[in-house]
Amino acid sequence: MPRLLSIALGAALLCGGAAWVMIRPQPLAADHYAGLTGDPARGEGVFHATGCASCHAAPGASGEAKLILAGGQAFPSEFGTFLAPNISPDPQQGIGGWSVSDFGNALQRGVSPEGAHYYPALPYWSYARMEAQDVVDLYSYVQTLPPDATPSQPHQIGFPFNIRALLGGWKLLNRNTDFVVQGDLTEAETRGRYLVEAMAHCGECHTPRDALGGLDTSRWLAGAPNPSGQGTIPNITPAALDWSEGEIVAYLTSGFTPDYDSAGGHMVPVIENMAQLPESDRAAIAAYLKKVPAAN
């Protein structure tokens, strides 16, 4: 019996060790961004495309104040309420002390500088599709913004979702860094795919999720319940969005629909960001949306 007990204990330890290896944080290779120099001017465009200010500006901020990334906005969900952290260049309360690798690991792997998992309220599996140069350019631009010493607020999450180690299992189940829409794409459609699926992370809101909060990519951009529990986020595949490419471009520029309605809710800051991109990028997004498989 003692021998059997020892074997069972050894097997349990091996299984536990294997499980830990599988779910532990997996940062990028140390040299992933080696040799790349950031361009803040180009990073400003990446900043608007990725929508950093939409989440990380202080609640109610407008105009130039939206460049002060003090955090504090609340994002309710069925798992709890997530509070956007301070990502200003403040060296104590923000990310002023981070290296580009720290920044990239947070953005593209959901791993903190201390080696802990971040919650997927930060859409790192979308950002994981970003090119390394864009990440370095974004980092260089964010470091030019005003620092702010407002402390980040803790998320309002109960058991068991407050156990960050469990996020390693969630990451294993939901990691998908391949582009969703495949096949022959034009140059514009390819650019639109990169903007929608990587930088602008549109699927994070417009795609339905499973019981564990993972994206159901079989119904890509087919609409979803609003995480706040109020209303729904629309289907933007060709099954429901019958606007012309020109009408989509106009909406992403002004916020006005072909029916003279206007964007509301979280789409307001998205439109503000999109309006600052080159018109060719908005046209690329429109071309891509026409290429997305129709889904109801």
Backbone bond lengths (Angstrom), bond angles and torsions (degrees), N, CA, C in turn:
res aa  C-N    CA-C-N  psi(-1)  N-CA   C-N-CA  omega(-1)  CA-C   N-CA-C  phi
1 M - - - 1.467 - - 1.533 112.83 -
2 P 1.370 117.95 -44.76 1.467 117.65 178.04 1.519 112.00 -58.68
3 R 1.365 117.44 -36.86 1.457 120.11 179.75 1.522 110.76 -65.99
4 L 1.340 116.55 -43.09 1.464 120.67 177.75 1.528 110.94 -62.36
5 L 1.331 114.27 -39.65 1.468 119.44 178.99 1.527 110.49 -63.59
6 S 1.331 115.43 -40.96 1.462 119.59 179.11 1.519 111.37 -64.87
7 I 1.350 115.53 -41.26 1.460 119.56 178.22 1.524 110.85 -62.78
8 A 1.353 115.60 -44.72 1.462 120.03 -179.83 1.517 111.17 -63.21
9 L 1.342 116.08 -41.22 1.461 120.25 179.46 1.523 110.53 -65.60
10 G 1.340 115.34 -42.25 1.455 119.26 178.25 1.514 112.35 -62.45
11 A 1.344 116.23 -41.60 1.464 120.53 178.43 1.523 110.68 -64.24
12 A 1.343 115.83 -40.81 1.465 119.78 179.46 1.525 110.83 -63.22
13 L 1.353 115.19 -40.91 1.460 118.63 179.25 1.518 111.65 -66.19
14 L 1.349 115.96 -40.06 1.454 119.41 177.76 1.515 111.59 -63.03
15 C 1.341 115.74 -44.34 1.468 119.93 179.16 1.522 110.98 -63.38
16 G 1.356 114.22 -42.63 1.454 117.99 178.94 1.514 111.88 -63.68
17 G 1.349 115.65 -40.74 1.458 119.29 177.94 1.510 112.26 -64.33
18 A 1.345 116.03 -41.77 1.464 119.88 178.37 1.519 110.92 -63.48
19 A 1.350 115.25 -41.48 1.465 118.93 179.36 1.519 110.66 -62.83
20 W 1.340 116.74 -40.91 1.460 119.36 179.88 1.522 110.73 -63.90
21 V 1.332 116.81 -41.84 1.461 120.03 178.23 1.521 110.40 -58.85
22 M 1.334 116.83 -38.34 1.453 121.24 -176.63 1.525 112.46 -72.69
23 I 1.340 116.63 -33.98 1.468 118.56 -173.55 1.527 113.27 -103.67
24 R 1.314 117.81 -2.58 1.466 118.17 -179.82 1.529 109.59 -69.99
25 P 1.326 117.97 155.66 1.467 120.53 178.82 1.525 111.30 -55.51
26 Q 1.324 115.54 138.70 1.465 121.90 -177.23 1.531 109.11 -119.47
27 P 1.323 117.97 87.27 1.472 119.63 179.54 1.523 111.68 -71.43
28 L 1.315 115.15 166.49 1.453 121.55 175.80 1.528 110.03 -69.33
29 A 1.316 116.29 161.51 1.459 120.04 174.37 1.521 109.97 -57.37
30 A 1.319 116.20 144.77 1.468 120.98 -174.86 1.527 112.61 -58.15
31 D 1.328 117.00 -28.06 1.466 120.18 -177.23 1.532 112.54 -101.38
32 H 1.327 117.27 18.33 1.465 120.32 -173.91 1.530 112.27 -58.05
33 Y 1.340 116.75 -37.46 1.468 120.44 -178.24 1.528 112.02 -105.49
34 A 1.324 116.12 12.15 1.471 120.00 -177.24 1.527 110.88 -62.05
35 G 1.326 114.93 139.15 1.461 120.67 176.37 1.514 114.71 83.05
36 L 1.325 117.55 -2.04 1.466 120.70 -179.53 1.524 110.12 -98.71
37 T 1.304 116.42 135.29 1.468 122.52 177.53 1.519 108.97 -111.30
38 G 1.318 115.74 130.46 1.457 120.32 -178.03 1.512 113.34 -77.61
39 D 1.311 115.88 144.60 1.461 123.49 176.77 1.526 107.47 -117.65
40 P 1.343 118.73 103.71 1.466 120.33 -177.10 1.525 113.28 -58.75
41 A 1.324 117.97 -35.57 1.469 120.08 -179.83 1.521 110.28 -63.25
42 R 1.302 117.33 -43.81 1.456 120.55 177.20 1.538 109.99 -70.90
43 G 1.322 115.59 -34.30 1.464 120.02 178.95 1.514 112.93 -62.97
44 E 1.328 116.99 -27.42 1.468 119.40 177.66 1.523 110.25 -62.32
45 G 1.333 117.77 -40.28 1.450 120.06 177.12 1.516 112.02 -65.34
46 V 1.337 116.56 -39.19 1.463 120.66 177.08 1.528 109.54 -64.19
47 F 1.318 116.62 -38.42 1.471 122.37 178.80 1.520 111.02 -58.16
48 H 1.321 116.90 -44.96 1.467 119.57 179.27 1.522 110.91 -70.24
49 A 1.320 117.38 -39.79 1.460 120.23 -179.13 1.524 111.90 -65.73
50 T 1.317 117.17 -36.56 1.464 120.53 -178.37 1.526 112.94 -84.35
51 G 1.311 117.44 -12.46 1.464 120.33 173.90 1.513 114.85 72.13
52 C 1.330 118.75 30.96 1.469 120.93 -176.78 1.530 112.77 -57.27
53 A 1.332 116.32 -44.07 1.464 119.32 -177.08 1.521 111.98 -67.72
54 S 1.323 117.29 -27.49 1.466 120.36 -178.70 1.515 111.70 -59.12
55 C 1.338 116.74 -32.85 1.462 120.59 -179.71 1.526 112.62 -102.77
56 H 1.322 117.05 -36.68 1.463 119.34 -167.29 1.522 115.02 -99.40
57 A 1.329 118.32 -7.22 1.471 118.58 170.48 1.523 108.76 -69.86
58 A 1.319 116.95 157.10 1.461 120.50 179.19 1.522 110.44 -64.65
59 P 1.328 118.40 151.66 1.464 120.74 178.07 1.525 111.51 -54.27
60 G 1.321 116.41 130.92 1.458 120.94 177.81 1.508 115.05 81.06
61 A 1.316 118.74 0.66 1.459 120.65 -179.17 1.519 110.34 -66.20
62 S 1.317 115.60 146.53 1.462 120.26 178.32 1.520 108.93 -145.34
63 G 1.325 116.21 163.17 1.459 120.99 178.37 1.515 112.04 59.15
64 E 1.323 116.41 -138.47 1.459 121.71 -177.92 1.517 112.01 -63.86
65 A 1.340 117.16 -23.75 1.471 120.15 179.97 1.523 111.76 -64.04
66 K 1.340 116.77 -20.58 1.460 119.47 179.64 1.529 111.73 -71.48
67 L 1.323 116.86 -9.93 1.464 120.27 176.03 1.523 112.05 -88.91
68 I 1.326 116.04 -2.23 1.469 120.39 175.12 1.527 106.27 -94.98
69 L 1.300 116.70 102.41 1.467 121.47 -169.66 1.519 111.00 -89.08
70 A 1.342 114.93 62.02 1.465 121.58 -174.53 1.516 113.31 -78.84
71 G 1.334 117.82 -12.29 1.457 120.71 -179.95 1.526 112.61 75.88
72 G 1.330 115.17 -170.75 1.460 121.18 176.48 1.510 115.33 108.11
73 Q 1.348 118.47 -12.74 1.456 119.20 178.28 1.530 109.94 -68.94
74 A 1.328 115.68 140.53 1.469 121.57 -177.75 1.520 110.25 -99.37
75 F 1.332 115.97 137.51 1.452 122.23 178.92 1.524 109.01 -127.49
76 P 1.343 116.37 94.11 1.472 119.57 -178.06 1.520 111.56 -71.45
77 S 1.328 115.35 149.01 1.460 121.81 176.05 1.515 107.95 -153.15
78 E 1.316 117.01 174.55 1.458 120.40 179.12 1.523 111.75 -69.65
79 F 1.317 118.23 -12.42 1.460 121.88 179.69 1.529 112.28 -96.61
80 G 1.311 116.60 -6.68 1.452 121.79 -176.99 1.519 109.66 135.10
81 T 1.316 115.99 -175.45 1.466 120.55 179.85 1.518 109.73 -108.36
82 F 1.322 114.82 125.83 1.457 120.99 -179.66 1.530 109.08 -98.64
83 L 1.317 116.75 136.57 1.462 123.10 179.57 1.528 108.57 -109.79
84 A 1.321 115.73 122.13 1.462 119.80 -179.26 1.529 109.58 -63.31
85 P 1.331 118.27 132.57 1.461 120.71 -178.88 1.523 113.05 -82.35
86 N 1.297 114.69 167.39 1.455 122.94 173.27 1.538 108.08 -72.37
87 I 1.340 116.81 118.83 1.465 119.96 174.40 1.531 110.55 -120.69
88 S 1.322 115.95 26.15 1.462 119.92 174.39 1.531 108.42 -72.52
89 P 1.339 118.17 169.00 1.471 120.32 -179.36 1.525 114.66 -76.66
90 D 1.328 118.37 13.91 1.462 119.10 176.50 1.530 108.87 -60.26
91 P 1.337 118.02 130.25 1.475 119.34 -174.09 1.516 114.50 -72.17
92 Q 1.350 118.18 -22.10 1.465 120.24 179.81 1.538 111.74 -97.58
93 Q 1.316 116.96 -52.88 1.460 120.52 -173.78 1.528 113.60 -93.19
94 G 1.311 117.01 -18.67 1.452 120.85 -179.37 1.512 112.05 -110.10
95 I 1.336 116.07 -142.79 1.459 120.48 -176.25 1.531 111.54 -116.45
96 G 1.322 116.05 22.90 1.456 119.94 -179.56 1.515 113.72 -62.34
97 G 1.331 116.73 -23.76 1.455 120.27 179.36 1.522 113.89 -93.83
98 W 1.329 116.32 2.80 1.460 119.61 -178.41 1.526 111.48 -80.70
99 S 1.322 115.54 146.49 1.461 120.99 169.13 1.519 108.76 -84.38
100 V 1.326 116.55 169.91 1.458 119.30 176.88 1.524 110.47 -63.12
101 S 1.342 117.41 -31.38 1.466 120.03 176.91 1.521 111.17 -68.10
102 D 1.339 117.57 -39.73 1.470 120.53 175.33 1.523 110.07 -58.44
103 F 1.319 114.87 -46.06 1.459 121.13 -178.89 1.528 110.46 -62.63
104 G 1.328 116.54 -47.14 1.452 120.81 -178.68 1.511 112.97 -65.11
105 N 1.331 117.70 -38.16 1.459 120.61 178.23 1.522 111.58 -65.57
106 A 1.328 116.34 -37.54 1.462 119.48 176.20 1.524 110.21 -66.13
107 L 1.318 115.58 -47.05 1.460 121.28 -173.37 1.519 112.58 -71.42
108 Q 1.333 117.72 -38.96 1.459 120.74 -170.00 1.522 114.65 -112.08
109 R 1.335 117.53 -6.32 1.460 120.09 177.75 1.520 113.22 -132.56
110 G 1.340 117.03 -8.67 1.458 118.95 -178.90 1.514 112.43 66.70
111 V 1.330 116.82 37.27 1.462 122.37 -178.11 1.524 108.89 -122.49
112 S 1.322 116.70 128.75 1.459 121.10 -178.25 1.527 110.50 -79.24
113 P 1.344 118.04 164.03 1.471 120.34 176.14 1.525 112.65 -58.34
114 E 1.344 116.47 -24.78 1.470 120.47 178.45 1.519 112.12 -85.25
115 G 1.340 117.35 -2.94 1.456 120.77 178.29 1.509 114.83 88.13
116 A 1.333 118.12 22.77 1.464 121.74 178.07 1.527 110.11 -104.01
117 H 1.327 115.32 157.59 1.459 120.46 176.65 1.526 110.59 -74.19
118 Y 1.334 115.95 139.73 1.458 121.09 168.22 1.521 108.78 -94.24
119 Y 1.335 115.31 151.47 1.460 120.41 175.40 1.525 109.98 -71.01
120 P 1.340 117.02 148.73 1.475 119.44 -178.58 1.516 114.63 -74.23
121 A 1.346 117.85 11.86 1.462 118.95 164.96 1.529 108.49 -60.18
122 L 1.333 116.33 -27.91 1.464 122.24 166.48 1.531 105.80 -84.29
123 P 1.322 118.83 114.45 1.475 120.21 -170.93 1.528 113.31 -77.82
124 Y 1.342 115.48 63.69 1.459 118.88 -172.52 1.523 113.89 -68.35
125 W 1.338 118.48 -26.53 1.470 116.88 178.86 1.523 111.54 -74.92
126 S 1.327 117.99 -19.53 1.461 119.65 168.33 1.527 109.98 -77.93
127 Y 1.325 116.16 -49.21 1.456 120.15 -179.27 1.540 112.23 -63.27
128 A 1.334 117.07 -21.22 1.465 119.90 178.17 1.521 111.89 -61.65
129 R 1.335 117.05 -20.07 1.467 121.30 178.58 1.533 112.04 -81.85
130 M 1.323 117.08 -6.55 1.463 120.08 -178.38 1.518 111.32 -71.73
131 E 1.314 115.39 147.95 1.460 121.21 176.06 1.530 109.51 -72.93
132 A 1.327 115.21 145.22 1.461 120.53 -176.82 1.528 112.00 -56.77
133 Q 1.326 117.83 -38.82 1.460 120.13 -179.28 1.519 111.57 -62.66
134 D 1.332 116.92 -38.74 1.465 119.74 178.45 1.526 111.12 -64.36
135 V 1.327 117.17 -37.32 1.471 120.91 178.40 1.527 109.86 -64.93
136 V 1.312 116.84 -44.29 1.471 120.71 -179.77 1.527 110.91 -65.88
137 D 1.324 116.81 -39.63 1.468 119.88 177.23 1.527 110.75 -64.87
138 L 1.324 116.80 -41.61 1.470 120.39 178.84 1.529 110.13 -62.54
139 Y 1.313 116.75 -45.13 1.467 121.17 177.86 1.524 110.56 -56.35
140 S 1.331 116.37 -45.46 1.463 119.57 -176.74 1.521 111.22 -65.67
141 Y 1.335 117.30 -34.33 1.463 119.94 178.85 1.525 111.03 -72.31
142 V 1.316 117.45 -45.48 1.471 120.59 -179.17 1.523 110.82 -58.33
143 Q 1.321 116.61 -34.60 1.463 119.77 -179.94 1.526 112.57 -68.46
144 T 1.337 118.01 -13.79 1.470 120.87 177.89 1.527 112.37 -89.85
145 L 1.322 117.93 -8.02 1.464 121.41 -174.92 1.530 111.09 -80.82
146 P 1.338 117.85 164.85 1.468 119.84 -176.93 1.524 112.08 -65.40
147 P 1.327 117.43 132.76 1.473 119.54 174.46 1.526 110.68 -74.17
148 D 1.315 115.81 152.91 1.464 120.87 178.57 1.527 107.67 -143.65
149 A 1.328 116.40 135.40 1.465 121.14 -173.83 1.518 113.86 -94.84
150 T 1.337 118.09 16.12 1.466 120.53 177.78 1.527 109.93 -68.71
151 P 1.335 118.61 124.41 1.472 119.67 179.66 1.529 111.11 -67.65
152 S 1.322 116.26 144.96 1.460 120.76 173.52 1.519 109.37 -68.00
153 Q 1.315 116.03 145.15 1.459 121.22 179.90 1.526 109.96 -95.83
154 P 1.343 117.92 145.33 1.460 119.95 179.45 1.527 111.26 -70.09
155 H 1.325 115.62 148.94 1.458 120.30 175.09 1.523 109.82 -65.50
156 Q 1.298 116.06 151.87 1.469 122.22 179.13 1.530 108.40 -102.76
157 I 1.324 114.72 80.84 1.463 122.10 -172.36 1.517 109.50 -130.42
158 G 1.330 116.40 132.69 1.452 121.19 179.98 1.517 112.75 -95.58
159 F 1.319 115.23 177.64 1.457 123.13 177.71 1.525 110.15 -66.16
160 P 1.321 119.93 141.29 1.465 129.34 1.92 1.528 113.31 -93.48
161 F 1.349 117.21 3.15 1.463 119.87 -173.56 1.523 112.66 -70.14
162 N 1.338 116.21 -13.16 1.462 118.68 178.19 1.525 112.55 -83.50
163 I 1.333 117.62 1.72 1.462 121.49 176.70 1.533 107.83 -91.23
164 R 1.303 115.56 100.67 1.474 119.44 -172.26 1.533 112.73 -65.52
165 A 1.326 117.35 -26.71 1.466 118.79 -180.00 1.525 111.13 -59.42
166 L 1.333 117.45 -29.74 1.463 120.64 179.87 1.527 111.67 -65.16
167 L 1.327 116.62 -21.88 1.463 119.63 -179.64 1.525 111.79 -64.89
168 G 1.341 116.57 -22.93 1.455 118.70 176.90 1.518 111.34 -63.01
169 G 1.329 116.20 -39.54 1.458 120.06 176.03 1.510 111.87 -67.72
170 W 1.334 116.27 -39.67 1.475 120.29 177.84 1.525 109.98 -61.63
171 K 1.316 116.33 -41.60 1.465 119.47 179.81 1.519 111.45 -62.91
172 L 1.336 116.17 -41.21 1.461 119.30 178.71 1.521 111.35 -60.42
173 L 1.330 115.95 -41.89 1.462 120.50 -177.75 1.525 112.53 -71.32
174 N 1.315 116.95 -29.69 1.469 119.74 -168.39 1.516 115.10 -117.38
175 R 1.310 116.84 4.28 1.461 118.19 178.67 1.529 109.73 -68.21
176 N 1.309 115.82 121.71 1.462 121.65 176.24 1.519 107.37 -149.70
177 T 1.313 115.62 94.54 1.460 119.79 -176.45 1.529 112.27 -100.07
178 D 1.339 116.43 3.63 1.462 119.41 173.24 1.525 109.08 -79.05
179 F 1.314 116.83 150.56 1.457 119.10 175.33 1.529 108.98 -68.45
180 V 1.310 115.64 141.28 1.465 121.06 -175.07 1.522 111.03 -73.46
181 V 1.316 116.76 -49.79 1.466 120.77 -178.81 1.521 108.68 -84.52
182 Q 1.322 115.65 119.56 1.462 121.61 -177.77 1.537 109.51 -115.60
183 G 1.326 116.44 -174.44 1.456 120.62 179.69 1.513 112.13 99.92
184 D 1.300 115.36 -174.89 1.459 121.03 -179.82 1.525 110.37 -74.23
185 L 1.315 115.90 119.96 1.459 121.55 -179.47 1.516 109.20 -123.14
186 T 1.305 116.25 146.43 1.451 120.66 172.84 1.524 109.02 -72.86
187 E 1.321 115.55 171.21 1.466 119.33 177.55 1.525 110.93 -59.72
188 A 1.330 117.09 -41.74 1.468 120.69 179.85 1.524 110.62 -66.62
189 E 1.345 117.75 -43.51 1.463 120.87 179.62 1.525 111.34 -64.04
190 T 1.329 116.38 -36.42 1.462 120.27 177.78 1.524 110.85 -65.97
191 R 1.332 116.41 -43.27 1.465 119.84 176.29 1.525 110.19 -63.39
192 G 1.326 116.94 -42.28 1.461 120.18 178.34 1.514 111.71 -61.97
193 R 1.323 117.71 -40.17 1.464 121.14 177.28 1.514 110.87 -60.59
194 Y 1.329 116.24 -43.03 1.462 120.04 179.85 1.530 110.95 -63.28
195 L 1.322 116.15 -43.13 1.459 119.61 179.18 1.525 111.39 -65.02
196 V 1.331 117.84 -46.36 1.466 121.80 -174.74 1.522 111.74 -74.00
197 E 1.320 116.90 -47.99 1.465 120.10 -171.89 1.518 113.73 -84.15
198 A 1.326 117.62 -25.75 1.463 121.06 -177.71 1.521 111.06 -107.00
199 M 1.318 117.32 -77.15 1.462 120.01 -170.44 1.532 113.37 -66.28
200 A 1.316 118.28 -53.29 1.467 119.74 -175.94 1.520 112.56 -79.30
201 H 1.328 117.58 -11.27 1.470 124.50 176.94 1.531 113.48 43.64
202 C 1.331 115.86 45.36 1.468 120.96 -176.70 1.532 112.64 -60.70
203 G 1.331 116.02 -33.87 1.456 119.70 -178.50 1.506 113.67 -62.75
204 E 1.329 117.86 -22.63 1.462 120.47 -178.52 1.530 112.12 -63.01
205 C 1.315 116.73 -27.53 1.464 120.63 177.69 1.526 111.89 -105.03
206 H 1.323 117.55 -38.40 1.459 121.26 -170.15 1.526 114.32 -89.93
207 T 1.324 118.15 -0.05 1.463 121.51 -179.88 1.530 109.52 -111.98
208 P 1.334 118.28 134.75 1.471 119.80 179.01 1.524 111.72 -66.23
209 R 1.319 115.30 157.73 1.463 121.91 -177.49 1.526 111.13 -119.60
210 D 1.332 114.78 159.47 1.456 119.69 176.11 1.524 109.58 -87.08
211 A 1.344 116.26 -174.26 1.462 120.98 -174.57 1.524 112.56 -63.28
212 L 1.326 117.28 -24.83 1.462 121.00 -179.81 1.523 113.04 -96.04
213 G 1.321 116.34 4.94 1.457 119.76 177.94 1.503 114.83 88.39
214 G 1.333 117.92 10.24 1.456 120.64 176.77 1.516 110.97 -83.59
215 L 1.323 117.08 149.88 1.459 121.63 -179.17 1.530 110.97 -72.94
216 D 1.316 116.25 134.89 1.458 122.49 175.02 1.531 107.35 -91.09
217 T 1.329 115.83 88.20 1.464 119.46 -173.83 1.527 112.79 -70.54
218 S 1.351 117.72 -11.21 1.461 118.99 174.58 1.525 110.89 -69.24
219 R 1.336 116.65 -15.71 1.465 122.09 177.03 1.534 108.70 -123.70
220 W 1.309 113.74 49.11 1.465 122.00 -175.28 1.529 111.50 -57.29
221 L 1.335 115.83 123.10 1.466 125.12 177.01 1.530 112.93 63.80
222 A 1.346 116.74 22.95 1.468 120.84 -177.12 1.521 113.74 -86.62
223 G 1.328 117.56 10.33 1.458 120.57 178.53 1.518 111.41 93.02
224 A 1.320 115.92 158.49 1.463 120.46 -175.39 1.519 110.26 -160.99
225 P 1.341 116.90 158.52 1.463 119.16 172.29 1.521 110.32 -62.50
226 N 1.311 116.56 145.19 1.458 120.06 175.04 1.531 108.58 -67.05
227 P 1.341 119.16 128.76 1.473 120.56 -179.65 1.522 113.86 -55.51
228 S 1.322 117.40 -25.20 1.462 120.76 179.05 1.518 112.09 -72.40
229 G 1.350 116.65 -12.47 1.457 120.65 -177.38 1.513 113.29 89.54
230 Q 1.320 117.37 0.12 1.463 121.52 -178.53 1.525 110.37 -113.92
231 G 1.318 116.39 107.22 1.453 120.58 175.61 1.516 113.05 80.75
232 T 1.313 114.82 -172.08 1.461 121.77 -178.96 1.521 110.54 -129.63
233 I 1.316 114.64 157.57 1.461 122.11 175.32 1.522 106.59 -99.63
234 P 1.328 118.65 129.84 1.470 120.30 -166.10 1.524 115.27 -71.57
235 N 1.312 112.99 156.94 1.460 123.36 170.47 1.527 107.45 -72.17
236 I 1.332 116.77 124.70 1.471 119.48 179.48 1.530 111.21 -117.98
237 T 1.353 115.77 22.00 1.467 119.23 171.20 1.531 107.76 -83.82
238 P 1.336 118.11 167.44 1.470 120.30 179.08 1.522 114.57 -60.32
239 A 1.350 117.42 -13.68 1.466 119.77 177.09 1.519 111.79 -66.67
240 A 1.324 116.81 -26.54 1.467 120.31 -176.51 1.525 113.18 -125.19
241 L 1.313 117.60 -29.25 1.461 121.24 -178.16 1.527 108.65 -97.07
242 D 1.330 115.57 100.95 1.465 119.52 -176.50 1.529 112.86 -101.22
243 W 1.318 117.13 17.43 1.455 120.52 178.75 1.536 109.70 -70.07
244 S 1.318 115.47 152.51 1.457 120.26 173.15 1.527 109.14 -73.45
245 E 1.315 116.09 165.74 1.464 118.99 177.29 1.526 110.94 -59.94
246 G 1.323 117.16 -38.58 1.452 120.22 178.68 1.517 111.88 -64.22
247 E 1.325 116.80 -38.17 1.469 120.12 178.91 1.523 110.75 -68.60
248 I 1.319 117.74 -35.86 1.465 120.34 176.15 1.521 110.18 -64.59
249 V 1.325 116.75 -43.77 1.469 120.93 178.40 1.527 110.05 -60.43
250 A 1.330 116.80 -43.34 1.468 120.28 179.97 1.521 111.26 -63.15
251 Y 1.330 116.75 -39.79 1.468 120.94 178.90 1.528 110.65 -64.64
252 L 1.330 116.78 -43.97 1.462 120.42 -179.65 1.523 112.41 -70.14
253 T 1.325 116.42 -13.91 1.465 121.40 178.91 1.526 111.76 -93.57
254 S 1.331 115.45 -43.35 1.471 119.46 -172.63 1.525 114.40 -112.78
255 G 1.330 117.11 -22.17 1.464 120.14 -174.63 1.499 113.51 87.79
256 F 1.345 117.75 -0.18 1.464 120.90 179.79 1.524 110.38 -97.35
257 T 1.336 114.68 134.22 1.459 120.47 178.79 1.531 109.81 -83.61
258 P 1.333 117.55 167.61 1.469 119.45 176.27 1.524 113.13 -60.74
259 D 1.339 116.83 -20.63 1.462 121.59 179.25 1.522 112.42 -93.13
260 Y 1.333 116.71 12.93 1.464 123.16 177.73 1.529 113.08 67.57
261 D 1.332 115.68 20.90 1.458 120.43 169.67 1.531 106.68 -87.55
262 S 1.323 116.70 173.12 1.465 118.34 -179.51 1.523 110.20 -133.31
263 A 1.324 115.08 155.52 1.459 121.19 179.65 1.520 110.45 -63.60
264 G 1.322 115.18 147.29 1.458 120.54 177.95 1.516 110.44 -137.60
265 G 1.327 115.77 175.76 1.455 121.02 176.62 1.517 112.56 60.66
266 H 1.330 115.48 -139.23 1.462 120.39 -176.96 1.524 113.03 -71.16
267 M 1.337 117.16 -12.47 1.463 118.06 177.46 1.522 112.15 -72.92
268 V 1.314 117.84 -19.59 1.468 120.00 -179.46 1.527 110.87 -60.72
269 P 1.343 119.08 -53.68 1.470 117.31 177.79 1.523 112.89 -67.27
270 V 1.346 117.65 -27.72 1.468 119.37 176.55 1.524 109.77 -62.98
271 I 1.341 116.72 -44.73 1.468 120.22 177.97 1.520 110.66 -62.73
272 E 1.333 116.81 -41.13 1.462 120.05 178.36 1.525 110.80 -58.21
273 N 1.322 116.37 -40.21 1.462 120.26 178.22 1.526 111.23 -68.45
274 M 1.340 115.29 -47.88 1.465 119.72 -177.29 1.531 111.62 -61.68
275 A 1.321 116.49 -35.06 1.463 120.69 -178.44 1.523 111.96 -65.17
276 Q 1.333 116.97 -19.17 1.462 119.83 -179.61 1.526 112.82 -92.87
277 L 1.327 116.70 -1.73 1.457 120.51 175.42 1.525 109.72 -85.48
278 P 1.311 118.05 161.02 1.466 119.32 174.20 1.525 110.60 -59.91
279 E 1.323 117.12 147.28 1.464 119.84 179.10 1.524 111.37 -58.12
280 S 1.324 116.55 -30.01 1.464 119.50 178.35 1.529 111.43 -61.97
281 D 1.332 116.91 -32.13 1.468 119.79 177.55 1.532 110.88 -70.92
282 R 1.319 116.46 -41.29 1.462 118.53 178.14 1.534 110.22 -65.23
283 A 1.336 116.33 -37.58 1.463 120.07 176.41 1.529 110.84 -65.64
284 A 1.325 116.76 -35.83 1.465 120.73 178.07 1.524 110.60 -65.45
285 I 1.329 116.73 -39.57 1.464 120.41 177.34 1.528 109.93 -63.06
286 A 1.312 116.20 -43.62 1.462 120.21 179.12 1.525 110.97 -61.24
287 A 1.328 117.03 -42.87 1.462 120.86 179.07 1.520 111.00 -63.42
288 Y 1.316 116.25 -40.71 1.469 120.67 178.46 1.533 111.04 -63.71
289 L 1.321 117.04 -45.01 1.468 119.44 -178.05 1.523 112.06 -61.36
290 K 1.312 117.14 -28.74 1.465 120.42 175.72 1.530 111.34 -73.00
291 K 1.321 116.66 -19.44 1.462 121.62 -177.43 1.533 111.98 -91.98
292 V 1.327 116.93 -17.60 1.471 121.17 -178.22 1.534 109.43 -64.25
293 P 1.335 118.18 135.46 1.469 119.61 176.95 1.519 111.78 -58.70
294 A 1.328 116.39 135.87 1.462 121.05 178.49 1.524 109.82 -64.87
295 A 1.314 116.93 135.29 1.476 121.78 179.44 1.523 108.92 -144.86
296 N 1.312 115.82 136.58 1.463 121.15 178.84 1.512 111.02 -98.68
